[in-house]
Amino acid sequence: MDHSRADGHATDSMSRGGSVGVPADQATVRRSNLALVLRHVSACGPCTRSAVAAATGLNKATVTSLVSELQARGLVKEMGPQHAGSVGRPGVALALDGSRVGALGMEVNVDYIAAIATDLAGRVIIDRRIGFDAMGSSPERSLDELARMAERTVADLDRLGITPAGIIVAVPGLIDATTGTVVVAPNLGWRGVAVAERLSHANIAADIPVAVDNDANLAALAEYTSGVAAGTSDLVYLTGEVGIGGGVIAGGRLLGGADGFAGEVGHVVIDPSGESCRCGRVGCWETKVGLAALVRMATPDRAYGTGPQLVRDPEERLAEIEHRRAEGDPRVDAAAAEVGRWLGIGAAMLVNLFNPRVIVLGGYFARLADLIIPAAQQTLARLGMSDAVERCRFVASDLGFGAASRGAAGVVVERALSDPTSISSRTPPTIGDIEGTPMA
Ligand SMILES: [Zn+2]
């Protein structure tokens, strides 16, 4: 096969991996075998090639060939010898290679931009956040700032010898995932903003795929895989920021809905005689429990939209609120209890709809959990329809404001593990590595 050809589908599909010169059906089989071996090493490593063969049902020679390709793609590395038992030669142990391939999760929110880079095992390598007034900036300006952070983080990873397998950007809004476009993000004032397209012009390697997804859905995945309620197959995640995002894990899967818009709970109308919301409706849930509502009640002199607008990271606003609480300002406790009460009212609907075992509270809810949760739990108990409410408890997330970026990085890792051929090989596999392939 002439690799220099630039015409036709076969060449295109090879550009990000794909086994060179392998017919489509064999390439599919090999891809799924590569994923099978990689997942086994990820879940059970360090383990020997023999152990992988025994566990996967693949023959030893095939495993050897697949492992060579995974090594070339920087996904698997050899450790020292490992004794499988008391007799026989020791095998060389394999483990996930954390040194070359990573994952980058990013987030644009109302008042900050964040990035978390991890290795394939989910260990955090870089964790950064800057306060940024996305609400008061044009989408172009916000995307420029996002691109700058992406460039800086990818450059820092590059200095460590690590290339991200992909970048996923979390945004608090409805997303068209196929085009990487934000359909609408009320709190950012975005409508039809092409995030992935903008990052494709950033100064980062062109072959790093960029995707966009909903922040709360990504955070819900992070909670399910690595949060305080990890492994709880029916959970609802609620994030308290200026907006309120929601993500629903039902039966161990993220509930997407027909358009991927499921879980958008912040703009459910809960008080028709209440306050106007940025989305144009009146009395949305987030006008009752969003960070802006808390700030307005607890520290009215610092309310969003009043006075000279400093860019303030949510951590700074919380520090101010906690400071006043420590000084004995009664408005803080009263405000948090009011937020808790409205959280319980909304949660009662969610429990009736989804019957979760746990409602994980992220963002600022987690920081004020000792004030918010008792009021929320009490209200939920009062309004619940069935015993389901008694078995459902609120818990505070420990992932902080990084939950969405962490979830985004986790999805990048998941995609790499599912399709190792999406990771380009630094040393292409040799002809001998591709079993049973008639070479043209
Ligand atoms: Zn609204």
Boltz pocket constraint, residues with backbone or C-beta under 6 A from the ligand:
constraints:
  - pocket:
      binder: B
      contacts: [[A, 266], [A, 267], [A, 277], [A, 278], [A, 279], [A, 280], [A, 281], [A, 284]]
      max_distance: 6.0
